[in-house]
């Protein structure tokens, strides 16, 4: 499996506070072990080929899956889902 973080992801990740960055790192370790781990609460966005998962109750990440690759698109508060719908 290949994991790729897009520029948009790194831009938003850079804005996270240190505690959220550490929580995100832990979530991604878990994602690599099991993308469907219950604590990540992964779900598909209706009508789009974009998925989202939870870092914490208030922080999400979005991604796409293509063949054997995951492309991480965005990370942040719930508002990122609205951004993804507008793209």
HELIX and SHEET records of a PDB file:
HELIX    1   1 UNK A    7  UNK A   14  1                                   8    
HELIX    2   2 UNK A   18  UNK A   33  1                                  16    
HELIX    3   3 UNK A   38  UNK A   40  5                                   3    
HELIX    4   4 UNK A   79  UNK A   86  1                                   8    
SHEET    1   A 5 UNK A   2  UNK A   5  0                                        
SHEET    2   A 5 UNK A  69  UNK A  76  1                                        
SHEET    3   A 5 UNK A  60  UNK A  66 -1                                        
SHEET    4   A 5 UNK A  51  UNK A  54 -1                                        
SHEET    5   A 5 UNK A  43  UNK A  44 -1                                        
END                                                                             
